[in-house]
């Protein structure tokens, strides 16, 4: 017979597991955290040079409407086994942090 799971255990599990949106909009560099809104200078200072950079188009919401704008994408990967993080920068500010491949 299976044991019932207590409400307290479910609450603790829910609090310890970040939502996908929260996890995707931040990235830990050592002991520091970068997130949307940080400047590109802060990202360089905290995380160092990315292993790869490229430029491209991204659809972003500006003044209430979606527009295609030119962005920079900075690619970071801590180790061979970790997931890649793609920091998307528009006008010197981080607008998103996406999770890439292993």
Secondary structure, DSSP 4 states (H G I P E B T S, - for coil): -PPPPPHHHHHHHHHHS--HHHHHTEEEETTEEEETT-BHHHHHHHH-S-SEEEEEEEEEEETTEEEEEEEEEEEE-SSTTSPPEEEEEETTEEEEEEE---
